[in-house]
Each structure stands twice: as C-alpha cells, then as structure tokens.
Amino acid sequence: MSLLEAIDVSVAFPLPGQSNPRATWNAVESACLKVEPCERVGVVGESGSGKTTLAKALLALEPLAAGRVLFNGKDIAGMDRQSLEQFRRGAQMIFQDPMGSLNPRMSVGTAIGEVLAVHRIGTAAERSKRVADLLAQVGLEPAYAGRYPHEFSGGQRQRIGIARALAVGPSLLVADEPVSALDVSIQAQILNLLADLSEQRQMAILLIAHDLAVVNTVCERVLVMYLGRIVEEGPAAAVFAKPLHPYTEALRAAVPDPDDRPGNIAVVGLADGETPSACLKPDGCVFHTRCSKAGAICREQAPALREISAGRRAACHFPG
C-alpha cells in the first residue's frame, strides 16, 4: 500500500475579473501520483506550473475540485477529527521562506515546542529535551533554542523549519522549494541534510523544486509539471539522462554544465516563446505553443499521460 496516493486530483480557483463564482480555472488538472514509504519523490517545473498548489492539496491545505487523496489507504476528505489529527502528525510541510513561517516574537525553542504541545506530546521537561535533540539533529546547537528567528541566517532558519516539521515524527515530509532562496553552497547542505534525515528516520520526502538538477541529486523518482498537468514521470536518473517530453528536455538544457569553464557557463533558454496564461491554456497539448516538435495533432488533441517504457510515463504524442 502506498503511503500517499493522489487520484485524478484537480484544484480550481475563481477566474479573475469574473462575477460568476462558477467561472474557474484549473491550477492542477487530473494529477495522479504515488509516494511509497521511505521513498524520495521530486516534483519539478517552472513557477506557475502548479507544484505548490498540488503539494498543499495533498496535505488538505487546498480544497479539491475533483479527485481523491489517500494517506495510508484512507481518504483524507472523509477523515474524522481523530484520523485527521493522526494525518497531520504523519505528514508535515516545510516552506520556501522559513522567515515567513516562523513567528518573529517567539524563540525558536518555543516555536518547536509549540508543535509538541498542540499534539500533546510529552511533559514540559520532555518537550524541552526533545527540542534540544531536534536542533542537534538538524546541525544546530541546542543552546540556540532561546534565540529568535532574526538572529539566524537563511540556511539556519531553514534548518529550524525542518526541526519543527520533524517534531511530531512524520512518515512524510513535503518540502516546498526548500533551497530556492539560499546560496548555492547552503543549498547543498540542506539537500544533504534532507537525504540523511530520510534515511535515518525511514521517512518519505516529496520535494518541490524548479531545478531538475536539485531533484536528481536527492530523489529516486521525479514528476514534471507544466501548466497544472503532469507531463512526465520516471526514475530521476533516467529522466535527467534522457527526457521523453520536450519540456523536460528544455528543463535539463537550462541546467548549467559543470564541465564548462568557470565564468563561461551558458544556460540554454527553457523553450521558445512565453508560457501561456494558466487561466487560458491552449487547446490540445498545453506545451505545443513552445515546442519545436509540435505537429497538427498536438494543436488539436491533448496527449494522455501513458507508459512509454517500464516505469516511465509521458504526455506527448512524439515522446523522446
């Protein structure tokens, strides 16, 4: 049984400038994914592709327009209060901007301890010891518990956010762009920390990123999103080495080549043209307006996400 499963999940928002409340657009459209216990899965795509909206929907932080989300085989939409509390303990999220998710008037020790208190975990003394242990696990001094968020660097604040998410012992950690606001050297430290914690705690990770190289470093499997739709899925190493979808190929081309001379790294543009509005998606394949391989069928018929080879799927009429 999968730890987390999304079945034809769609998320809709009101259409801007419309007085009719039924006028909506799909930020996520018919998304299907699975996360197995202890597995590390990446979701990658440009800004506006629907990655964060999908992540929030999986954690019941955004309402579904259609579809179902199962956690340990149970539909989260039908959970009673007790089951929902267990789900909240089992699935935690860390955010892109740790400063925005930490209370500036609360010491980091209090912020982490508050999570334990809400879930009624331990006595006050036990919670204090657990806070110290959590800070040590993410590479921070336990003595830092008395400090406030503004006293830390961006990388340290992200470690605090990770410690707070780990407090209740989740089996799934959803990391929403956890390194995009950090320096490159710090990014590597945080990604290594997440990978180590996943192995030590036997914890699954769903990593949201816009950089294909980031998910290839940490994740075993990757899903690629474009304008709210999953367009490719497969083992991270295989997808990175030989993309099946033209959009994935463009994402890979945008990754700097480490073999190029320092200071002379060329980053290839993602694709020709501009990304269409998510509110007014093109007919047929959503990527055909930027794809050099598009044919007549691409402009008329949306390709289904289908299996191309063992463990690999793509929504493309001309995969590979």
KEKE-3310 file (N, C-alpha, C; in steps of 0.2 Angstrom, whole numbers, plus 5000, padded with zeros to 4 digits):
npx = (5004:5003:5011:5006:4994:4988:4973:4968:4968:4962:4963:4954:4953:4944:4940:4949:4942:4929:4912:4904:4903:4905:4914:4929:4947:4958:4971:4978:4977:4969:4979:4989:4998:5010:5017:5029:5032:5046:5051:5059:5053:5052:5045:5044:5046:5042:5039:5023:5018:5010:5015:5016:5003:4998:5005:5000:4987:4988:4990:4979:4977:4973:4957:4950:4944:4941:4944:4954:4963:4973:4980:4990:4981:4968:4955:4958:4948:4937:4940:4938:4939:4949:4956:4961:4969:4979:4984:4989:5000:5007:5010:5020:5025:5038:5042:5046:5050:5057:5057:5045:5037:5040:5036:5041:5041:5043:5054:5065:5065:5053:5044:5046:5043:5030:5023:5024:5017:5004:5000:5000:5011:5022:5029:5032:5045:5050:5047:5056:5068:5067:5066:5079:5086:5081:5086:5099:5099:5097:5109:5111:5116:5110:5108:5104:5090:5085:5086:5080:5071:5076:5089:5096:5104:5098:5100:5101:5089:5080:5084:5079:5065:5064:5067:5056:5046:5049:5046:5035:5037:5035:5029:5030:5037:5034:5042:5043:5050:5063:5076:5077:5079:5091:5109:5120:5130:5125:5113:5116:5120:5108:5100:5108:5106:5092:5091:5099:5092:5080:5084:5089:5077:5069:5059:5048:5050:5043:5048:5048:5052:5060:5071:5078:5090:5092:5082:5086:5098:5093:5082:5073:5064:5055:5043:5036:5029:5019:5010:5000:4998:5004:5017:5027:5035:5046:5060:5072:5086:5085:5076:5083:5094:5089:5077:5059:5049:5047:5047:5053:5066:5069:5070:5081:5091:5092:5100:5116:5131:5143:5155:5159:5170:5174:5164:5160:5148:5135:5118:5105:5090:5073:5063:5056:5047:5034:5027:5011:4996:4990:4977:4971:4973:4981:4973:4973:4989:4996:5009:5012:5013:5026:5034:5046:5044:5031:5016:5002:4992:4996:4991:4978:4973:4974:4988:4987:4994:5004:5011:5028:5039:5046:5042:5042:5033:5024:5017:5015:5014:5024:5035:5052)
npy = (4994:5011:5025:5038:5043:5051:5053:5057:5071:5088:5105:5120:5138:5154:5163:5177:5193:5189:5189:5179:5165:5152:5152:5146:5142:5128:5125:5114:5099:5084:5076:5063:5053:5043:5040:5030:5021:5028:5033:5045:5058:5069:5084:5094:5109:5125:5141:5144:5132:5124:5116:5119:5121:5109:5102:5107:5104:5090:5089:5093:5107:5115:5115:5102:5101:5091:5073:5062:5060:5049:5043:5032:5023:5028:5040:5057:5066:5061:5059:5058:5068:5063:5055:5064:5072:5062:5061:5074:5073:5063:5068:5081:5098:5109:5125:5137:5150:5152:5162:5168:5158:5157:5163:5180:5185:5174:5163:5151:5139:5139:5139:5127:5119:5122:5115:5102:5103:5106:5094:5087:5080:5073:5079:5095:5096:5085:5089:5100:5094:5086:5096:5101:5090:5089:5101:5098:5087:5093:5100:5111:5121:5116:5126:5136:5137:5147:5159:5171:5171:5181:5182:5172:5165:5163:5149:5143:5146:5138:5126:5126:5126:5114:5106:5109:5103:5090:5087:5080:5067:5063:5052:5057:5070:5085:5096:5111:5120:5121:5126:5136:5150:5151:5152:5144:5136:5133:5127:5114:5109:5109:5100:5088:5086:5084:5072:5063:5063:5057:5044:5041:5042:5034:5040:5047:5058:5072:5082:5098:5108:5119:5116:5104:5098:5098:5089:5078:5076:5072:5064:5049:5046:5056:5069:5079:5094:5105:5119:5115:5102:5085:5080:5071:5057:5047:5037:5047:5048:5042:5050:5063:5059:5055:5063:5061:5070:5085:5097:5093:5090:5103:5109:5102:5106:5119:5118:5122:5117:5108:5105:5116:5130:5140:5154:5155:5149:5143:5145:5137:5144:5140:5137:5140:5156:5163:5157:5152:5159:5153:5153:5153:5141:5133:5125:5107:5099:5106:5111:5114:5127:5131:5122:5114:5103:5101:5095:5094:5086:5089:5102:5100:5089:5083:5075:5059:5055:5042:5026:5024:5016:5004:5009:5022:5037:5048:5063:5065:5066:5063:5056:5057)
npz = (5000:4996:5003:5001:4990:4975:4966:4951:4954:4955:4956:4958:4955:4957:4942:4937:4937:4934:4938:4940:4951:4947:4937:4934:4934:4931:4942:4945:4936:4935:4941:4945:4957:4966:4982:4990:5005:5014:5002:4991:4982:4968:4962:4949:4940:4931:4938:4942:4937:4945:4955:4970:4973:4971:4981:4992:4991:4993:5006:5012:5013:5003:4995:4985:4969:4961:4962:4973:4988:4996:5011:5018:5013:5017:5014:5014:5014:5020:5033:5051:5066:5074:5066:5056:5064:5066:5053:5051:5060:5054:5041:5036:5033:5025:5021:5008:5012:5027:5036:5035:5040:5053:5069:5073:5085:5094:5102:5094:5101:5108:5097:5091:5102:5103:5093:5098:5110:5105:5099:5110:5116:5127:5143:5150:5153:5146:5133:5131:5131:5120:5110:5111:5106:5093:5087:5087:5079:5066:5064:5072:5087:5103:5112:5105:5106:5113:5106:5093:5077:5069:5072:5065:5051:5033:5029:5042:5047:5039:5043:5056:5053:5047:5058:5066:5058:5060:5072:5077:5072:5058:5044:5031:5023:5016:5006:5001:4989:4996:4996:4986:4990:4995:4996:4984:4990:5002:4999:4995:5007:5014:5006:5007:5021:5021:5014:5022:5034:5029:5027:5040:5048:5041:5032:5021:5007:4998:4987:4981:4967:4956:4949:4939:4942:4955:4961:4955:4962:4975:4974:4971:4961:4949:4945:4932:4930:4920:4917:4926:4924:4924:4915:4913:4920:4930:4935:4943:4938:4926:4919:4920:4912:4899:4894:4890:4887:4878:4886:4898:4892:4889:4902:4907:4898:4903:4914:4921:4914:4922:4917:4909:4907:4922:4925:4912:4909:4900:4900:4893:4886:4892:4883:4867:4865:4876:4892:4891:4898:4914:4916:4904:4895:4881:4868:4865:4866:4880:4879:4866:4860:4863:4858:4848:4841:4839:4830:4819:4826:4839:4842:4842:4850:4866:4874:4882:4898:4897:4898:4892:4893:4904:4920:4916:4911:4900:4894:4879:4861:4853:4860:4867)
capx = (5000:5007:5010:5002:4991:4983:4970:4964:4967:4961:4962:4952:4952:4940:4943:4950:4938:4923:4907:4901:4908:4907:4919:4935:4952:4962:4978:4981:4972:4969:4986:4990:5005:5011:5024:5029:5035:5053:5053:5060:5050:5053:5040:5048:5043:5043:5035:5016:5016:5005:5018:5015:4996:4997:5008:4995:4981:4989:4990:4972:4978:4969:4951:4950:4939:4940:4949:4954:4970:4974:4986:4990:4975:4962:4954:4959:4942:4932:4943:4935:4944:4955:4960:4964:4975:4984:4986:4993:5006:5010:5013:5022:5027:5042:5041:5051:5053:5056:5056:5038:5033:5042:5034:5047:5041:5043:5060:5064:5063:5046:5041:5046:5039:5023:5020:5023:5011:4997:4999:5000:5017:5027:5028:5036:5053:5052:5047:5062:5074:5066:5068:5086:5088:5079:5090:5106:5098:5097:5115:5111:5117:5104:5108:5101:5083:5082:5086:5074:5072:5080:5096:5099:5105:5093:5101:5099:5081:5078:5086:5074:5059:5065:5067:5049:5042:5051:5045:5030:5039:5031:5032:5031:5039:5033:5047:5041:5056:5066:5083:5077:5080:5098:5115:5121:5134:5120:5108:5119:5120:5101:5098:5111:5103:5086:5093:5101:5086:5076:5087:5089:5071:5064:5054:5047:5050:5040:5052:5045:5058:5060:5078:5079:5097:5090:5078:5090:5103:5090:5076:5073:5059:5053:5037:5037:5023:5018:5003:4995:4997:5010:5019:5032:5036:5050:5066:5076:5092:5083:5073:5088:5099:5086:5070:5054:5045:5051:5048:5058:5072:5071:5072:5088:5095:5093:5105:5122:5136:5149:5162:5161:5174:5171:5163:5158:5143:5129:5112:5100:5083:5069:5059:5054:5041:5032:5022:5004:4992:4987:4969:4969:4978:4980:4969:4977:4994:4997:5016:5013:5015:5033:5038:5048:5042:5023:5013:4995:4989:4997:4987:4971:4972:4979:4990:4987:5000:5004:5018:5032:5043:5045:5042:5042:5027:5025:5011:5017:5012:5031:5040:5059)
capy = (5000:5017:5030:5044:5042:5056:5050:5062:5077:5094:5111:5126:5144:5158:5166:5184:5198:5186:5190:5172:5161:5146:5153:5144:5139:5123:5126:5107:5096:5077:5074:5056:5051:5039:5041:5024:5023:5029:5035:5052:5059:5076:5087:5099:5113:5132:5145:5144:5125:5121:5112:5121:5120:5101:5100:5109:5099:5083:5090:5096:5114:5117:5111:5098:5102:5084:5068:5059:5059:5044:5043:5025:5020:5032:5046:5062:5070:5058:5058:5061:5073:5059:5052:5070:5073:5057:5063:5080:5071:5059:5072:5088:5103:5114:5130:5140:5156:5150:5168:5169:5153:5157:5169:5183:5186:5168:5160:5145:5133:5139:5138:5120:5116:5123:5109:5096:5105:5106:5087:5083:5075:5074:5084:5101:5094:5081:5093:5104:5089:5085:5102:5101:5084:5091:5106:5094:5083:5097:5103:5117:5120:5116:5132:5141:5137:5154:5164:5172:5170:5186:5181:5167:5166:5159:5142:5141:5146:5133:5120:5127:5124:5106:5103:5110:5098:5083:5086:5075:5061:5062:5047:5060:5077:5089:5101:5116:5124:5122:5129:5141:5156:5150:5152:5138:5131:5132:5123:5108:5107:5107:5094:5083:5085:5081:5065:5060:5063:5052:5038:5039:5041:5030:5045:5048:5065:5074:5088:5103:5112:5121:5114:5097:5095:5098:5083:5072:5074:5070:5060:5042:5047:5063:5070:5085:5098:5111:5122:5111:5095:5081:5078:5066:5053:5041:5037:5053:5047:5041:5056:5068:5057:5055:5065:5059:5075:5091:5102:5090:5091:5110:5110:5099:5111:5125:5117:5124:5112:5109:5105:5122:5134:5145:5161:5155:5144:5145:5142:5137:5146:5135:5135:5146:5159:5164:5152:5154:5160:5147:5154:5152:5136:5132:5118:5101:5099:5113:5114:5114:5134:5132:5115:5114:5096:5100:5094:5096:5083:5092:5108:5098:5083:5083:5068:5056:5053:5035:5022:5023:5011:5001:5014:5029:5039:5054:5065:5068:5062:5061:5055:5055)
capz = (5000:4995:5009:4999:4983:4973:4961:4947:4958:4952:4961:4954:4958:4953:4936:4938:4933:4933:4943:4941:4955:4944:4932:4937:4930:4935:4943:4944:4932:4934:4943:4948:4959:4972:4986:4994:5012:5013:4995:4989:4975:4966:4958:4946:4934:4931:4943:4939:4935:4949:4960:4976:4974:4971:4987:4998:4991:4996:5013:5014:5014:4997:4993:4979:4964:4959:4964:4980:4991:5001:5015:5021:5011:5019:5010:5019:5014:5024:5040:5057:5069:5077:5060:5053:5069:5065:5047:5052:5063:5049:5035:5038:5027:5026:5016:5004:5016:5034:5040:5034:5043:5060:5072:5075:5093:5098:5101:5090:5105:5109:5091:5090:5107:5102:5089:5103:5115:5102:5098:5117:5116:5132:5148:5148:5153:5140:5127:5131:5129:5113:5106:5110:5102:5086:5085:5086:5073:5060:5064:5076:5094:5107:5116:5101:5107:5116:5101:5089:5070:5065:5074:5061:5043:5030:5030:5049:5048:5036:5047:5061:5050:5046:5065:5068:5055:5062:5080:5078:5069:5052:5039:5025:5024:5010:5006:4995:4987:5002:4995:4981:4992:4998:4992:4981:4995:5008:4996:4995:5014:5016:5002:5010:5027:5020:5012:5028:5038:5026:5028:5047:5051:5037:5031:5014:5006:4992:4986:4976:4965:4949:4946:4938:4945:4963:4962:4953:4967:4981:4973:4967:4956:4948:4941:4929:4929:4916:4917:4930:4922:4925:4908:4913:4927:4930:4939:4942:4934:4919:4916:4919:4907:4893:4894:4885:4885:4876:4891:4902:4889:4890:4909:4908:4895:4907:4920:4919:4913:4926:4913:4906:4911:4927:4922:4905:4909:4896:4902:4887:4887:4893:4877:4863:4867:4883:4895:4891:4905:4917:4916:4897:4892:4874:4866:4863:4871:4883:4878:4859:4858:4864:4856:4841:4838:4838:4824:4819:4832:4846:4842:4842:4854:4872:4874:4889:4902:4896:4899:4886:4894:4911:4925:4913:4908:4897:4890:4872:4855:4850:4866:4865)
cpx = (5004:5005:5005:5000:4987:4980:4966:4963:4967:4960:4960:4952:4947:4944:4943:4945:4931:4918:4904:4906:4909:4912:4926:4941:4956:4969:4982:4975:4973:4976:4985:4997:5004:5017:5024:5033:5043:5056:5054:5058:5050:5047:5043:5045:5044:5038:5028:5014:5011:5008:5016:5007:4995:4999:5003:4989:4982:4989:4984:4973:4975:4963:4952:4943:4936:4945:4949:4962:4969:4980:4985:4983:4968:4961:4954:4952:4937:4934:4939:4941:4950:4959:4964:4970:4981:4988:4991:5000:5010:5013:5014:5025:5032:5042:5047:5055:5052:5055:5049:5034:5035:5039:5040:5047:5042:5050:5059:5063:5056:5042:5041:5042:5032:5019:5019:5018:5004:4996:4999:5005:5022:5025:5032:5043:5055:5052:5053:5068:5073:5067:5076:5089:5086:5084:5097:5105:5099:5104:5116:5113:5111:5103:5105:5093:5081:5083:5080:5076:5077:5088:5100:5100:5099:5094:5099:5092:5078:5079:5081:5067:5059:5064:5059:5045:5043:5049:5040:5031:5035:5034:5033:5032:5038:5038:5046:5047:5060:5073:5083:5080:5087:5103:5117:5125:5129:5115:5110:5119:5113:5098:5101:5108:5096:5087:5095:5096:5081:5078:5087:5082:5066:5058:5054:5047:5047:5044:5050:5051:5057:5066:5078:5085:5096:5087:5082:5096:5100:5085:5077:5069:5057:5047:5038:5031:5024:5011:4998:4994:5004:5011:5024:5033:5041:5056:5070:5082:5090:5080:5078:5093:5096:5079:5065:5050:5049:5052:5053:5065:5074:5073:5079:5093:5097:5098:5112:5127:5142:5155:5164:5166:5171:5170:5161:5153:5137:5123:5107:5093:5078:5065:5057:5047:5039:5027:5015:5001:4989:4979:4967:4974:4976:4976:4975:4983:4996:5004:5017:5015:5022:5037:5039:5046:5035:5021:5005:4991:4990:4993:4979:4969:4977:4981:4989:4993:5000:5011:5021:5036:5043:5047:5043:5036:5028:5018:5013:5016:5019:5036:5047:5061)
cpy = (5006:5021:5035:5042:5048:5053:5056:5069:5084:5099:5117:5132:5149:5162:5173:5188:5195:5187:5183:5168:5155:5146:5152:5142:5134:5124:5119:5103:5088:5074:5067:5055:5047:5041:5034:5026:5023:5032:5043:5054:5067:5078:5093:5103:5121:5135:5145:5137:5122:5116:5113:5120:5113:5099:5101:5105:5092:5083:5093:5103:5118:5113:5108:5100:5095:5079:5066:5059:5054:5044:5036:5022:5023:5038:5052:5066:5067:5057:5062:5065:5069:5057:5058:5072:5069:5059:5069:5078:5067:5062:5079:5092:5108:5119:5134:5146:5154:5156:5169:5164:5153:5164:5173:5185:5180:5165:5153:5139:5133:5137:5130:5116:5116:5117:5103:5097:5104:5098:5083:5078:5077:5079:5090:5100:5090:5084:5098:5100:5088:5090:5102:5096:5086:5096:5102:5090:5087:5101:5110:5116:5120:5122:5137:5142:5144:5160:5165:5172:5175:5186:5175:5168:5162:5152:5139:5141:5140:5126:5120:5124:5117:5103:5103:5104:5091:5082:5081:5068:5059:5056:5050:5067:5080:5095:5106:5121:5126:5126:5134:5148:5156:5150:5145:5133:5129:5127:5116:5105:5105:5101:5088:5081:5082:5073:5061:5058:5057:5045:5036:5038:5037:5034:5046:5056:5067:5081:5092:5107:5114:5119:5107:5094:5094:5091:5077:5071:5071:5064:5054:5043:5054:5064:5077:5088:5104:5113:5118:5104:5091:5078:5073:5063:5048:5041:5043:5053:5046:5047:5062:5066:5057:5057:5063:5065:5081:5096:5099:5091:5099:5112:5107:5104:5117:5124:5118:5118:5113:5108:5111:5126:5139:5151:5161:5150:5147:5142:5143:5140:5140:5132:5141:5149:5160:5158:5155:5155:5154:5147:5153:5147:5135:5125:5113:5101:5106:5116:5115:5121:5135:5126:5115:5108:5095:5099:5095:5092:5086:5098:5106:5093:5083:5076:5066:5055:5045:5032:5021:5017:5009:5007:5021:5031:5046:5056:5069:5063:5059:5060:5053:5058)
cpz = (5000:5002:5007:4992:4981:4966:4957:4951:4954:4957:4956:4958:4954:4947:4937:4934:4931:4939:4945:4945:4952:4939:4935:4932:4935:4936:4943:4941:4932:4936:4947:4951:4965:4976:4990:5000:5011:5007:4995:4982:4974:4962:4955:4940:4936:4936:4939:4937:4939:4955:4967:4978:4975:4978:4993:4997:4994:5003:5016:5015:5008:4996:4986:4975:4962:4962:4971:4982:4996:5005:5019:5020:5013:5016:5015:5019:5018:5031:5045:5060:5071:5071:5057:5058:5067:5058:5047:5056:5058:5043:5037:5032:5029:5020:5014:5009:5023:5038:5040:5038:5051:5063:5075:5082:5097:5097:5098:5095:5107:5103:5090:5096:5107:5098:5094:5108:5111:5101:5105:5118:5122:5137:5146:5148:5147:5133:5126:5129:5122:5108:5105:5106:5094:5083:5083:5080:5066:5060:5068:5084:5098:5111:5112:5102:5110:5112:5097:5082:5067:5067:5070:5054:5040:5030:5037:5050:5045:5040:5053:5059:5049:5053:5068:5065:5057:5069:5081:5075:5063:5048:5032:5026:5017:5010:5000:4994:4992:5002:4990:4983:4995:4993:4990:4986:5000:5005:4996:5002:5016:5012:5005:5017:5026:5018:5018:5033:5036:5028:5036:5050:5046:5035:5023:5013:4999:4991:4980:4974:4958:4945:4945:4941:4952:4964:4960:4958:4973:4980:4969:4961:4955:4943:4938:4927:4924:4915:4920:4929:4922:4918:4907:4920:4925:4935:4938:4938:4927:4915:4915:4913:4900:4894:4889:4882:4883:4881:4896:4899:4889:4897:4910:4904:4899:4913:4917:4918:4917:4923:4909:4910:4916:4924:4915:4904:4905:4898:4896:4890:4888:4887:4873:4865:4874:4885:4894:4898:4907:4916:4909:4893:4885:4873:4864:4868:4874:4882:4871:4857:4859:4862:4849:4837:4837:4831:4825:4825:4839:4847:4843:4848:4860:4873:4882:4892:4901:4897:4893:4887:4902:4916:4922:4909:4905:4893:4884:4867:4852:4855:4864:4859)
residu = (MET:SER:LEU:LEU:GLU:ALA:ILE:ASP:VAL:SER:VAL:ALA:PHE:PRO:LEU:PRO:GLY:GLN:SER:ASN:PRO:ARG:ALA:THR:TRP:ASN:ALA:VAL:GLU:SER:ALA:CYS:LEU:LYS:VAL:GLU:PRO:CYS:GLU:ARG:VAL:GLY:VAL:VAL:GLY:GLU:SER:GLY:SER:GLY:LYS:THR:THR:LEU:ALA:LYS:ALA:LEU:LEU:ALA:LEU:GLU:PRO:LEU:ALA:ALA:GLY:ARG:VAL:LEU:PHE:ASN:GLY:LYS:ASP:ILE:ALA:GLY:MET:ASP:ARG:GLN:SER:LEU:GLU:GLN:PHE:ARG:ARG:GLY:ALA:GLN:MET:ILE:PHE:GLN:ASP:PRO:MET:GLY:SER:LEU:ASN:PRO:ARG:MET:SER:VAL:GLY:THR:ALA:ILE:GLY:GLU:VAL:LEU:ALA:VAL:HIS:ARG:ILE:GLY:THR:ALA:ALA:GLU:ARG:SER:LYS:ARG:VAL:ALA:ASP:LEU:LEU:ALA:GLN:VAL:GLY:LEU:GLU:PRO:ALA:TYR:ALA:GLY:ARG:TYR:PRO:HIS:GLU:PHE:SER:GLY:GLY:GLN:ARG:GLN:ARG:ILE:GLY:ILE:ALA:ARG:ALA:LEU:ALA:VAL:GLY:PRO:SER:LEU:LEU:VAL:ALA:ASP:GLU:PRO:VAL:SER:ALA:LEU:ASP:VAL:SER:ILE:GLN:ALA:GLN:ILE:LEU:ASN:LEU:LEU:ALA:ASP:LEU:SER:GLU:GLN:ARG:GLN:MET:ALA:ILE:LEU:LEU:ILE:ALA:HIS:ASP:LEU:ALA:VAL:VAL:ASN:THR:VAL:CYS:GLU:ARG:VAL:LEU:VAL:MET:TYR:LEU:GLY:ARG:ILE:VAL:GLU:GLU:GLY:PRO:ALA:ALA:ALA:VAL:PHE:ALA:LYS:PRO:LEU:HIS:PRO:TYR:THR:GLU:ALA:LEU:ARG:ALA:ALA:VAL:PRO:ASP:PRO:ASP:ASP:ARG:PRO:GLY:ASN:ILE:ALA:VAL:VAL:GLY:LEU:ALA:ASP:GLY:GLU:THR:PRO:SER:ALA:CYS:LEU:LYS:PRO:ASP:GLY:CYS:VAL:PHE:HIS:THR:ARG:CYS:SER:LYS:ALA:GLY:ALA:ILE:CYS:ARG:GLU:GLN:ALA:PRO:ALA:LEU:ARG:GLU:ILE:SER:ALA:GLY:ARG:ARG:ALA:ALA:CYS:HIS:PHE:PRO:GLY)
# end
